[in-house]
């Protein structure tokens, strides 16, 4: 897993908090993925960053990946 947080998100303290939140969300929800993947997380800029917001986005993305993987190819 890689995390990319640019300087437009704020100063170092804010960027480090975002990285900590994303690492924790990934750690607690990586079991949702059916296979091994390389994942790069790049958050959008926002006024406020919360664990719940990141978790909702990451879980939604992981579920979409699983759906695409299980869809018939043709």
mmCIF file of the N, C-alpha and C atoms, coordinates in Angstrom:
data_MODEL
# 
_entry.id   MODEL 
# 
loop_
_atom_site.group_PDB 
_atom_site.id 
_atom_site.type_symbol 
_atom_site.label_atom_id 
_atom_site.label_alt_id 
_atom_site.label_comp_id 
_atom_site.label_asym_id 
_atom_site.label_entity_id 
_atom_site.label_seq_id 
_atom_site.pdbx_PDB_ins_code 
_atom_site.Cartn_x 
_atom_site.Cartn_y 
_atom_site.Cartn_z 
_atom_site.occupancy 
_atom_site.B_iso_or_equiv 
_atom_site.pdbx_formal_charge 
_atom_site.auth_seq_id 
_atom_site.auth_comp_id 
_atom_site.auth_asym_id 
_atom_site.auth_atom_id 
_atom_site.pdbx_PDB_model_num 
ATOM 1   N N  . UNK A 1 1  ? 0.839   -1.161  0.000   1.00 0.00 ? 1  UNK A N  1 
ATOM 2   C CA . UNK A 1 1  ? 0.000   0.000   0.000   1.00 0.00 ? 1  UNK A CA 1 
ATOM 3   C C  . UNK A 1 1  ? 0.891   1.232   0.000   1.00 0.00 ? 1  UNK A C  1 
ATOM 4   N N  . UNK A 1 2  ? 0.505   2.209   -0.785  1.00 0.00 ? 2  UNK A N  1 
ATOM 5   C CA . UNK A 1 2  ? 1.197   3.483   -0.799  1.00 0.00 ? 2  UNK A CA 1 
ATOM 6   C C  . UNK A 1 2  ? 0.209   4.598   -0.501  1.00 0.00 ? 2  UNK A C  1 
ATOM 7   N N  . UNK A 1 3  ? 0.691   5.642   0.130   1.00 0.00 ? 3  UNK A N  1 
ATOM 8   C CA . UNK A 1 3  ? -0.153  6.796   0.442   1.00 0.00 ? 3  UNK A CA 1 
ATOM 9   C C  . UNK A 1 3  ? 0.540   8.039   -0.102  1.00 0.00 ? 3  UNK A C  1 
ATOM 10  N N  . UNK A 1 4  ? -0.211  8.833   -0.850  1.00 0.00 ? 4  UNK A N  1 
ATOM 11  C CA . UNK A 1 4  ? 0.319   10.075  -1.407  1.00 0.00 ? 4  UNK A CA 1 
ATOM 12  C C  . UNK A 1 4  ? -0.535  11.237  -0.904  1.00 0.00 ? 4  UNK A C  1 
ATOM 13  N N  . UNK A 1 5  ? 0.089   12.106  -0.106  1.00 0.00 ? 5  UNK A N  1 
ATOM 14  C CA . UNK A 1 5  ? -0.608  13.274  0.436   1.00 0.00 ? 5  UNK A CA 1 
ATOM 15  C C  . UNK A 1 5  ? 0.226   14.498  0.076   1.00 0.00 ? 5  UNK A C  1 
ATOM 16  N N  . UNK A 1 6  ? -0.332  15.376  -0.750  1.00 0.00 ? 6  UNK A N  1 
ATOM 17  C CA . UNK A 1 6  ? 0.429   16.529  -1.222  1.00 0.00 ? 6  UNK A CA 1 
ATOM 18  C C  . UNK A 1 6  ? 0.379   17.680  -0.213  1.00 0.00 ? 6  UNK A C  1 
ATOM 19  N N  . UNK A 1 7  ? 1.205   18.676  -0.459  1.00 0.00 ? 7  UNK A N  1 
ATOM 20  C CA . UNK A 1 7  ? 1.289   19.828  0.435   1.00 0.00 ? 7  UNK A CA 1 
ATOM 21  C C  . UNK A 1 7  ? 0.029   20.691  0.422   1.00 0.00 ? 7  UNK A C  1 
ATOM 22  N N  . UNK A 1 8  ? -0.817  20.516  -0.594  1.00 0.00 ? 8  UNK A N  1 
ATOM 23  C CA . UNK A 1 8  ? -2.042  21.309  -0.633  1.00 0.00 ? 8  UNK A CA 1 
ATOM 24  C C  . UNK A 1 8  ? -3.051  20.862  0.431   1.00 0.00 ? 8  UNK A C  1 
ATOM 25  N N  . UNK A 1 9  ? -2.779  19.715  1.094   1.00 0.00 ? 9  UNK A N  1 
ATOM 26  C CA . UNK A 1 9  ? -3.639  19.258  2.179   1.00 0.00 ? 9  UNK A CA 1 
ATOM 27  C C  . UNK A 1 9  ? -3.358  19.992  3.483   1.00 0.00 ? 9  UNK A C  1 
ATOM 28  N N  . UNK A 1 10 ? -2.231  20.660  3.568   1.00 0.00 ? 10 UNK A N  1 
ATOM 29  C CA . UNK A 1 10 ? -1.902  21.396  4.782   1.00 0.00 ? 10 UNK A CA 1 
ATOM 30  C C  . UNK A 1 10 ? -0.464  21.176  5.190   1.00 0.00 ? 10 UNK A C  1 
ATOM 31  N N  . UNK A 1 11 ? -0.180  21.592  6.404   1.00 0.00 ? 11 UNK A N  1 
ATOM 32  C CA . UNK A 1 11 ? 1.182   21.444  6.925   1.00 0.00 ? 11 UNK A CA 1 
ATOM 33  C C  . UNK A 1 11 ? 1.450   20.002  7.315   1.00 0.00 ? 11 UNK A C  1 
ATOM 34  N N  . UNK A 1 12 ? 2.688   19.730  7.732   1.00 0.00 ? 12 UNK A N  1 
ATOM 35  C CA . UNK A 1 12 ? 3.140   18.368  8.008   1.00 0.00 ? 12 UNK A CA 1 
ATOM 36  C C  . UNK A 1 12 ? 2.274   17.651  9.041   1.00 0.00 ? 12 UNK A C  1 
ATOM 37  N N  . UNK A 1 13 ? 1.837   18.369  10.063  1.00 0.00 ? 13 UNK A N  1 
ATOM 38  C CA . UNK A 1 13 ? 1.019   17.751  11.108  1.00 0.00 ? 13 UNK A CA 1 
ATOM 39  C C  . UNK A 1 13 ? -0.278  17.208  10.515  1.00 0.00 ? 13 UNK A C  1 
ATOM 40  N N  . UNK A 1 14 ? -0.913  17.971  9.657   1.00 0.00 ? 14 UNK A N  1 
ATOM 41  C CA . UNK A 1 14 ? -2.168  17.563  9.023   1.00 0.00 ? 14 UNK A CA 1 
ATOM 42  C C  . UNK A 1 14 ? -1.920  16.402  8.069   1.00 0.00 ? 14 UNK A C  1 
ATOM 43  N N  . UNK A 1 15 ? -0.869  16.504  7.258   1.00 0.00 ? 15 UNK A N  1 
ATOM 44  C CA . UNK A 1 15 ? -0.568  15.428  6.312   1.00 0.00 ? 15 UNK A CA 1 
ATOM 45  C C  . UNK A 1 15 ? -0.262  14.116  7.029   1.00 0.00 ? 15 UNK A C  1 
ATOM 46  N N  . UNK A 1 16 ? 0.474   14.189  8.132   1.00 0.00 ? 16 UNK A N  1 
ATOM 47  C CA . UNK A 1 16 ? 0.787   12.979  8.895   1.00 0.00 ? 16 UNK A CA 1 
ATOM 48  C C  . UNK A 1 16 ? -0.468  12.374  9.525   1.00 0.00 ? 16 UNK A C  1 
ATOM 49  N N  . UNK A 1 17 ? -1.389  13.207  9.980   1.00 0.00 ? 17 UNK A N  1 
ATOM 50  C CA . UNK A 1 17 ? -2.648  12.709  10.541  1.00 0.00 ? 17 UNK A CA 1 
ATOM 51  C C  . UNK A 1 17 ? -3.452  11.977  9.463   1.00 0.00 ? 17 UNK A C  1 
ATOM 52  N N  . UNK A 1 18 ? -3.494  12.546  8.278   1.00 0.00 ? 18 UNK A N  1 
ATOM 53  C CA . UNK A 1 18 ? -4.203  11.912  7.162   1.00 0.00 ? 18 UNK A CA 1 
ATOM 54  C C  . UNK A 1 18 ? -3.584  10.545  6.871   1.00 0.00 ? 18 UNK A C  1 
ATOM 55  N N  . UNK A 1 19 ? -2.258  10.481  6.843   1.00 0.00 ? 19 UNK A N  1 
ATOM 56  C CA . UNK A 1 19 ? -1.578  9.208   6.579   1.00 0.00 ? 19 UNK A CA 1 
ATOM 57  C C  . UNK A 1 19 ? -1.894  8.182   7.662   1.00 0.00 ? 19 UNK A C  1 
ATOM 58  N N  . UNK A 1 20 ? -1.884  8.599   8.926   1.00 0.00 ? 20 UNK A N  1 
ATOM 59  C CA . UNK A 1 20 ? -2.207  7.678   10.021  1.00 0.00 ? 20 UNK A CA 1 
ATOM 60  C C  . UNK A 1 20 ? -3.627  7.144   9.891   1.00 0.00 ? 20 UNK A C  1 
ATOM 61  N N  . UNK A 1 21 ? -4.569  8.034   9.572   1.00 0.00 ? 21 UNK A N  1 
ATOM 62  C CA . UNK A 1 21 ? -5.962  7.615   9.409   1.00 0.00 ? 21 UNK A CA 1 
ATOM 63  C C  . UNK A 1 21 ? -6.102  6.616   8.256   1.00 0.00 ? 21 UNK A C  1 
ATOM 64  N N  . UNK A 1 22 ? -5.471  6.897   7.129   1.00 0.00 ? 22 UNK A N  1 
ATOM 65  C CA . UNK A 1 22 ? -5.560  6.009   5.973   1.00 0.00 ? 22 UNK A CA 1 
ATOM 66  C C  . UNK A 1 22 ? -4.919  4.645   6.243   1.00 0.00 ? 22 UNK A C  1 
ATOM 67  N N  . UNK A 1 23 ? -3.783  4.645   6.945   1.00 0.00 ? 23 UNK A N  1 
ATOM 68  C CA . UNK A 1 23 ? -3.142  3.368   7.290   1.00 0.00 ? 23 UNK A CA 1 
ATOM 69  C C  . UNK A 1 23 ? -4.064  2.516   8.159   1.00 0.00 ? 23 UNK A C  1 
ATOM 70  N N  . UNK A 1 24 ? -4.706  3.141   9.131   1.00 0.00 ? 24 UNK A N  1 
ATOM 71  C CA . UNK A 1 24 ? -5.595  2.409   10.030  1.00 0.00 ? 24 UNK A CA 1 
ATOM 72  C C  . UNK A 1 24 ? -6.823  1.889   9.293   1.00 0.00 ? 24 UNK A C  1 
ATOM 73  N N  . UNK A 1 25 ? -7.400  2.703   8.432   1.00 0.00 ? 25 UNK A N  1 
ATOM 74  C CA . UNK A 1 25 ? -8.549  2.270   7.635   1.00 0.00 ? 25 UNK A CA 1 
ATOM 75  C C  . UNK A 1 25 ? -8.161  1.078   6.772   1.00 0.00 ? 25 UNK A C  1 
ATOM 76  N N  . UNK A 1 26 ? -7.004  1.144   6.129   1.00 0.00 ? 26 UNK A N  1 
ATOM 77  C CA . UNK A 1 26 ? -6.557  0.039   5.286   1.00 0.00 ? 26 UNK A CA 1 
ATOM 78  C C  . UNK A 1 26 ? -6.325  -1.215  6.122   1.00 0.00 ? 26 UNK A C  1 
ATOM 79  N N  . UNK A 1 27 ? -5.692  -1.063  7.260   1.00 0.00 ? 27 UNK A N  1 
ATOM 80  C CA . UNK A 1 27 ? -5.386  -2.207  8.122   1.00 0.00 ? 27 UNK A CA 1 
ATOM 81  C C  . UNK A 1 27 ? -6.666  -2.931  8.563   1.00 0.00 ? 27 UNK A C  1 
ATOM 82  N N  . UNK A 1 28 ? -7.674  -2.165  8.939   1.00 0.00 ? 28 UNK A N  1 
ATOM 83  C CA . UNK A 1 28 ? -8.906  -2.771  9.445   1.00 0.00 ? 28 UNK A CA 1 
ATOM 84  C C  . UNK A 1 28 ? -9.823  -3.302  8.346   1.00 0.00 ? 28 UNK A C  1 
ATOM 85  N N  . UNK A 1 29 ? -9.630  -2.875  7.103   1.00 0.00 ? 29 UNK A N  1 
ATOM 86  C CA . UNK A 1 29 ? -10.559 -3.248  6.039   1.00 0.00 ? 29 UNK A CA 1 
ATOM 87  C C  . UNK A 1 29 ? -9.924  -3.992  4.877   1.00 0.00 ? 29 UNK A C  1 
ATOM 88  N N  . UNK A 1 30 ? -8.651  -4.296  4.935   1.00 0.00 ? 30 UNK A N  1 
ATOM 89  C CA . UNK A 1 30 ? -7.992  -4.973  3.817   1.00 0.00 ? 30 UNK A CA 1 
ATOM 90  C C  . UNK A 1 30 ? -8.526  -6.384  3.607   1.00 0.00 ? 30 UNK A C  1 
ATOM 91  N N  . UNK A 1 31 ? -9.161  -6.967  4.621   1.00 0.00 ? 31 UNK A N  1 
ATOM 92  C CA . UNK A 1 31 ? -9.732  -8.322  4.485   1.00 0.00 ? 31 UNK A CA 1 
ATOM 93  C C  . UNK A 1 31 ? -10.885 -8.354  3.480   1.00 0.00 ? 31 UNK A C  1 
ATOM 94  N N  . UNK A 1 32 ? -11.449 -7.205  3.142   1.00 0.00 ? 32 UNK A N  1 
ATOM 95  C CA . UNK A 1 32 ? -12.561 -7.135  2.194   1.00 0.00 ? 32 UNK A CA 1 
ATOM 96  C C  . UNK A 1 32 ? -12.111 -7.542  0.791   1.00 0.00 ? 32 UNK A C  1 
ATOM 97  N N  . UNK A 1 33 ? -10.864 -7.238  0.456   1.00 0.00 ? 33 UNK A N  1 
ATOM 98  C CA . UNK A 1 33 ? -10.348 -7.586  -0.874  1.00 0.00 ? 33 UNK A CA 1 
ATOM 99  C C  . UNK A 1 33 ? -10.192 -9.101  -0.994  1.00 0.00 ? 33 UNK A C  1 
ATOM 100 N N  . UNK A 1 34 ? -10.642 -9.643  -2.127  1.00 0.00 ? 34 UNK A N  1 
ATOM 101 C CA . UNK A 1 34 ? -10.584 -11.087 -2.338  1.00 0.00 ? 34 UNK A CA 1 
ATOM 102 C C  . UNK A 1 34 ? -9.188  -11.581 -2.714  1.00 0.00 ? 34 UNK A C  1 
ATOM 103 N N  . UNK A 1 35 ? -8.393  -10.725 -3.311  1.00 0.00 ? 35 UNK A N  1 
ATOM 104 C CA . UNK A 1 35 ? -7.055  -11.099 -3.757  1.00 0.00 ? 35 UNK A CA 1 
ATOM 105 C C  . UNK A 1 35 ? -6.058  -10.063 -3.274  1.00 0.00 ? 35 UNK A C  1 
ATOM 106 N N  . UNK A 1 36 ? -4.790  -10.290 -3.606  1.00 0.00 ? 36 UNK A N  1 
ATOM 107 C CA . UNK A 1 36 ? -3.746  -9.317  -3.280  1.00 0.00 ? 36 UNK A CA 1 
ATOM 108 C C  . UNK A 1 36 ? -3.670  -8.260  -4.374  1.00 0.00 ? 36 UNK A C  1 
ATOM 109 N N  . UNK A 1 37 ? -3.625  -7.020  -3.972  1.00 0.00 ? 37 UNK A N  1 
ATOM 110 C CA . UNK A 1 37 ? -3.534  -5.896  -4.898  1.00 0.00 ? 37 UNK A CA 1 
ATOM 111 C C  . UNK A 1 37 ? -2.502  -4.903  -4.395  1.00 0.00 ? 37 UNK A C  1 
ATOM 112 N N  . UNK A 1 38 ? -1.974  -4.135  -5.318  1.00 0.00 ? 38 UNK A N  1 
ATOM 113 C CA . UNK A 1 38 ? -1.188  -2.958  -4.949  1.00 0.00 ? 38 UNK A CA 1 
ATOM 114 C C  . UNK A 1 38 ? -2.167  -1.802  -4.879  1.00 0.00 ? 38 UNK A C  1 
ATOM 115 N N  . UNK A 1 39 ? -2.150  -1.085  -3.778  1.00 0.00 ? 39 UNK A N  1 
ATOM 116 C CA . UNK A 1 39 ? -3.115  -0.016  -3.549  1.00 0.00 ? 39 UNK A CA 1 
ATOM 117 C C  . UNK A 1 39 ? -2.384  1.284   -3.287  1.00 0.00 ? 39 UNK A C  1 
ATOM 118 N N  . UNK A 1 40 ? -2.809  2.340   -3.962  1.00 0.00 ? 40 UNK A N  1 
ATOM 119 C CA . UNK A 1 40 ? -2.290  3.681   -3.705  1.00 0.00 ? 40 UNK A CA 1 
ATOM 120 C C  . UNK A 1 40 ? -3.463  4.547   -3.281  1.00 0.00 ? 40 UNK A C  1 
ATOM 121 N N  . UNK A 1 41 ? -3.376  5.129   -2.113  1.00 0.00 ? 41 UNK A N  1 
ATOM 122 C CA . UNK A 1 41 ? -4.438  5.981   -1.588  1.00 0.00 ? 41 UNK A CA 1 
ATOM 123 C C  . UNK A 1 41 ? -4.023  7.437   -1.723  1.00 0.00 ? 41 UNK A C  1 
ATOM 124 N N  . UNK A 1 42 ? -4.864  8.211   -2.392  1.00 0.00 ? 42 UNK A N  1 
ATOM 125 C CA . UNK A 1 42 ? -4.611  9.638   -2.584  1.00 0.00 ? 42 UNK A CA 1 
ATOM 126 C C  . UNK A 1 42 ? -5.885  10.393  -2.205  1.00 0.00 ? 42 UNK A C  1 
ATOM 127 N N  . UNK A 1 43 ? -5.925  10.987  -1.013  1.00 0.00 ? 43 UNK A N  1 
ATOM 128 C CA . UNK A 1 43 ? -7.151  11.648  -0.560  1.00 0.00 ? 43 UNK A CA 1 
ATOM 129 C C  . UNK A 1 43 ? -7.410  12.954  -1.298  1.00 0.00 ? 43 UNK A C  1 
ATOM 130 N N  . UNK A 1 44 ? -8.693  13.286  -1.419  1.00 0.00 ? 44 UNK A N  1 
ATOM 131 C CA . UNK A 1 44 ? -9.077  14.577  -1.972  1.00 0.00 ? 44 UNK A CA 1 
ATOM 132 C C  . UNK A 1 44 ? -8.933  15.627  -0.883  1.00 0.00 ? 44 UNK A C  1 
ATOM 133 N N  . UNK A 1 45 ? -8.745  16.866  -1.283  1.00 0.00 ? 45 UNK A N  1 
ATOM 134 C CA . UNK A 1 45 ? -8.653  17.925  -0.288  1.00 0.00 ? 45 UNK A CA 1 
ATOM 135 C C  . UNK A 1 45 ? -10.038 18.180  0.302   1.00 0.00 ? 45 UNK A C  1 
ATOM 136 N N  . UNK A 1 46 ? -10.065 18.449  1.605   1.00 0.00 ? 46 UNK A N  1 
ATOM 137 C CA . UNK A 1 46 ? -11.316 18.708  2.307   1.00 0.00 ? 46 UNK A CA 1 
ATOM 138 C C  . UNK A 1 46 ? -11.038 19.647  3.475   1.00 0.00 ? 46 UNK A C  1 
ATOM 139 N N  . UNK A 1 47 ? -12.111 20.207  4.026   1.00 0.00 ? 47 UNK A N  1 
ATOM 140 C CA . UNK A 1 47 ? -11.950 21.086  5.182   1.00 0.00 ? 47 UNK A CA 1 
ATOM 141 C C  . UNK A 1 47 ? -11.615 20.292  6.439   1.00 0.00 ? 47 UNK A C  1 
ATOM 142 N N  . UNK A 1 48 ? -12.180 19.086  6.525   1.00 0.00 ? 48 UNK A N  1 
ATOM 143 C CA . UNK A 1 48 ? -11.982 18.259  7.710   1.00 0.00 ? 48 UNK A CA 1 
ATOM 144 C C  . UNK A 1 48 ? -11.808 16.805  7.283   1.00 0.00 ? 48 UNK A C  1 
ATOM 145 N N  . UNK A 1 49 ? -10.905 16.101  7.944   1.00 0.00 ? 49 UNK A N  1 
ATOM 146 C CA . UNK A 1 49 ? -10.631 14.706  7.626   1.00 0.00 ? 49 UNK A CA 1 
ATOM 147 C C  . UNK A 1 49 ? -11.013 13.853  8.831   1.00 0.00 ? 49 UNK A C  1 
ATOM 148 N N  . UNK A 1 50 ? -11.812 12.816  8.595   1.00 0.00 ? 50 UNK A N  1 
ATOM 149 C CA . UNK A 1 50 ? -12.207 11.951  9.698   1.00 0.00 ? 50 UNK A CA 1 
ATOM 150 C C  . UNK A 1 50 ? -12.041 10.488  9.301   1.00 0.00 ? 50 UNK A C  1 
ATOM 151 N N  . UNK A 1 51 ? -11.931 9.654   10.306  1.00 0.00 ? 51 UNK A N  1 
ATOM 152 C CA . UNK A 1 51 ? -11.784 8.224   10.099  1.00 0.00 ? 51 UNK A CA 1 
ATOM 153 C C  . UNK A 1 51 ? -12.991 7.669   9.355   1.00 0.00 ? 51 UNK A C  1 
ATOM 154 N N  . UNK A 1 52 ? -14.180 8.058   9.775   1.00 0.00 ? 52 UNK A N  1 
ATOM 155 C CA . UNK A 1 52 ? -15.416 7.546   9.169   1.00 0.00 ? 52 UNK A CA 1 
ATOM 156 C C  . UNK A 1 52 ? -15.506 7.884   7.680   1.00 0.00 ? 52 UNK A C  1 
ATOM 157 N N  . UNK A 1 53 ? -15.115 9.084   7.312   1.00 0.00 ? 53 UNK A N  1 
ATOM 158 C CA . UNK A 1 53 ? -15.156 9.492   5.912   1.00 0.00 ? 53 UNK A CA 1 
ATOM 159 C C  . UNK A 1 53 ? -14.209 8.643   5.075   1.00 0.00 ? 53 UNK A C  1 
ATOM 160 N N  . UNK A 1 54 ? -12.990 8.479   5.560   1.00 0.00 ? 54 UNK A N  1 
ATOM 161 C CA . UNK A 1 54 ? -12.013 7.657   4.843   1.00 0.00 ? 54 UNK A CA 1 
ATOM 162 C C  . UNK A 1 54 ? -12.477 6.202   4.771   1.00 0.00 ? 54 UNK A C  1 
ATOM 163 N N  . UNK A 1 55 ? -13.014 5.687   5.871   1.00 0.00 ? 55 UNK A N  1 
ATOM 164 C CA . UNK A 1 55 ? -13.453 4.299   5.897   1.00 0.00 ? 55 UNK A CA 1 
ATOM 165 C C  . UNK A 1 55 ? -14.576 4.063   4.885   1.00 0.00 ? 55 UNK A C  1 
ATOM 166 N N  . UNK A 1 56 ? -15.519 4.970   4.829   1.00 0.00 ? 56 UNK A N  1 
ATOM 167 C CA . UNK A 1 56 ? -16.629 4.844   3.890   1.00 0.00 ? 56 UNK A CA 1 
ATOM 168 C C  . UNK A 1 56 ? -16.116 4.792   2.452   1.00 0.00 ? 56 UNK A C  1 
ATOM 169 N N  . UNK A 1 57 ? -15.186 5.670   2.113   1.00 0.00 ? 57 UNK A N  1 
ATOM 170 C CA . UNK A 1 57 ? -14.639 5.717   0.753   1.00 0.00 ? 57 UNK A CA 1 
ATOM 171 C C  . UNK A 1 57 ? -13.832 4.469   0.411   1.00 0.00 ? 57 UNK A C  1 
ATOM 172 N N  . UNK A 1 58 ? -12.978 4.044   1.324   1.00 0.00 ? 58 UNK A N  1 
ATOM 173 C CA . UNK A 1 58 ? -12.107 2.894   1.064   1.00 0.00 ? 58 UNK A CA 1 
ATOM 174 C C  . UNK A 1 58 ? -12.925 1.611   0.953   1.00 0.00 ? 58 UNK A C  1 
ATOM 175 N N  . UNK A 1 59 ? -13.885 1.413   1.852   1.00 0.00 ? 59 UNK A N  1 
ATOM 176 C CA . UNK A 1 59 ? -14.717 0.213   1.810   1.00 0.00 ? 59 UNK A CA 1 
ATOM 177 C C  . UNK A 1 59 ? -15.509 0.176   0.506   1.00 0.00 ? 59 UNK A C  1 
ATOM 178 N N  . UNK A 1 60 ? -16.056 1.310   0.110   1.00 0.00 ? 60 UNK A N  1 
ATOM 179 C CA . UNK A 1 60 ? -16.802 1.388   -1.142  1.00 0.00 ? 60 UNK A CA 1 
ATOM 180 C C  . UNK A 1 60 ? -15.913 1.009   -2.330  1.00 0.00 ? 60 UNK A C  1 
ATOM 181 N N  . UNK A 1 61 ? -14.706 1.522   -2.345  1.00 0.00 ? 61 UNK A N  1 
ATOM 182 C CA . UNK A 1 61 ? -13.758 1.229   -3.425  1.00 0.00 ? 61 UNK A CA 1 
ATOM 183 C C  . UNK A 1 61 ? -13.389 -0.257  -3.441  1.00 0.00 ? 61 UNK A C  1 
ATOM 184 N N  . UNK A 1 62 ? -13.117 -0.831  -2.277  1.00 0.00 ? 62 UNK A N  1 
ATOM 185 C CA . UNK A 1 62 ? -12.755 -2.247  -2.201  1.00 0.00 ? 62 UNK A CA 1 
ATOM 186 C C  . UNK A 1 62 ? -13.895 -3.130  -2.691  1.00 0.00 ? 62 UNK A C  1 
ATOM 187 N N  . UNK A 1 63 ? -15.123 -2.785  -2.355  1.00 0.00 ? 63 UNK A N  1 
ATOM 188 C CA . UNK A 1 63 ? -16.276 -3.568  -2.801  1.00 0.00 ? 63 UNK A CA 1 
ATOM 189 C C  . UNK A 1 63 ? -16.427 -3.491  -4.322  1.00 0.00 ? 63 UNK A C  1 
ATOM 190 N N  . UNK A 1 64 ? -16.166 -2.315  -4.897  1.00 0.00 ? 64 UNK A N  1 
ATOM 191 C CA . UNK A 1 64 ? -16.239 -2.168  -6.352  1.00 0.00 ? 64 UNK A CA 1 
ATOM 192 C C  . UNK A 1 64 ? -15.179 -3.015  -7.038  1.00 0.00 ? 64 UNK A C  1 
ATOM 193 N N  . UNK A 1 65 ? -13.995 -3.073  -6.462  1.00 0.00 ? 65 UNK A N  1 
ATOM 194 C CA . UNK A 1 65 ? -12.918 -3.892  -7.021  1.00 0.00 ? 65 UNK A CA 1 
ATOM 195 C C  . UNK A 1 65 ? -13.340 -5.357  -7.033  1.00 0.00 ? 65 UNK A C  1 
ATOM 196 N N  . UNK A 1 66 ? -13.948 -5.818  -5.946  1.00 0.00 ? 66 UNK A N  1 
ATOM 197 C CA . UNK A 1 66 ? -14.401 -7.207  -5.874  1.00 0.00 ? 66 UNK A CA 1 
ATOM 198 C C  . UNK A 1 66 ? -15.499 -7.485  -6.889  1.00 0.00 ? 66 UNK A C  1 
ATOM 199 N N  . UNK A 1 67 ? -16.397 -6.533  -7.101  1.00 0.00 ? 67 UNK A N  1 
ATOM 200 C CA . UNK A 1 67 ? -17.459 -6.720  -8.082  1.00 0.00 ? 67 UNK A CA 1 
ATOM 201 C C  . UNK A 1 67 ? -16.891 -6.829  -9.493  1.00 0.00 ? 67 UNK A C  1 
ATOM 202 N N  . UNK A 1 68 ? -15.925 -5.984  -9.810  1.00 0.00 ? 68 UNK A N  1 
ATOM 203 C CA . UNK A 1 68 ? -15.307 -6.038  -11.145 1.00 0.00 ? 68 UNK A CA 1 
ATOM 204 C C  . UNK A 1 68 ? -14.567 -7.346  -11.345 1.00 0.00 ? 68 UNK A C  1 
ATOM 205 N N  . UNK A 1 69 ? -13.959 -7.826  -10.296 1.00 0.00 ? 69 UNK A N  1 
ATOM 206 C CA . UNK A 1 69 ? -13.211 -9.071  -10.383 1.00 0.00 ? 69 UNK A CA 1 
ATOM 207 C C  . UNK A 1 69 ? -14.145 -10.251 -10.621 1.00 0.00 ? 69 UNK A C  1 
ATOM 208 N N  . UNK A 1 70 ? -15.338 -10.218 -10.052 1.00 0.00 ? 70 UNK A N  1 
ATOM 209 C CA . UNK A 1 70 ? -16.279 -11.339 -10.155 1.00 0.00 ? 70 UNK A CA 1 
ATOM 210 C C  . UNK A 1 70 ? -17.216 -11.246 -11.353 1.00 0.00 ? 70 UNK A C  1 
ATOM 211 N N  . UNK A 1 71 ? -17.173 -10.139 -12.083 1.00 0.00 ? 71 UNK A N  1 
ATOM 212 C CA . UNK A 1 71 ? -18.078 -9.988  -13.217 1.00 0.00 ? 71 UNK A CA 1 
ATOM 213 C C  . UNK A 1 71 ? -17.621 -10.875 -14.375 1.00 0.00 ? 71 UNK A C  1 
ATOM 214 N N  . UNK A 1 72 ? -18.586 -11.354 -15.188 1.00 0.00 ? 72 UNK A N  1 
ATOM 215 C CA . UNK A 1 72 ? -18.212 -12.201 -16.329 1.00 0.00 ? 72 UNK A CA 1 
ATOM 216 C C  . UNK A 1 72 ? -17.452 -11.412 -17.371 1.00 0.00 ? 72 UNK A C  1 
ATOM 217 N N  . UNK A 1 73 ? -16.459 -12.044 -17.938 1.00 0.00 ? 73 UNK A N  1 
ATOM 218 C CA . UNK A 1 73 ? -15.644 -11.376 -18.957 1.00 0.00 ? 73 UNK A CA 1 
ATOM 219 C C  . UNK A 1 73 ? -16.130 -11.815 -20.326 1.00 0.00 ? 73 UNK A C  1 
ATOM 220 N N  . UNK A 1 74 ? -16.253 -10.876 -21.201 1.00 0.00 ? 74 UNK A N  1 
ATOM 221 C CA . UNK A 1 74 ? -16.719 -11.286 -22.508 1.00 0.00 ? 74 UNK A CA 1 
ATOM 222 C C  . UNK A 1 74 ? -16.806 -10.184 -23.414 1.00 0.00 ? 74 UNK A C  1 
# 
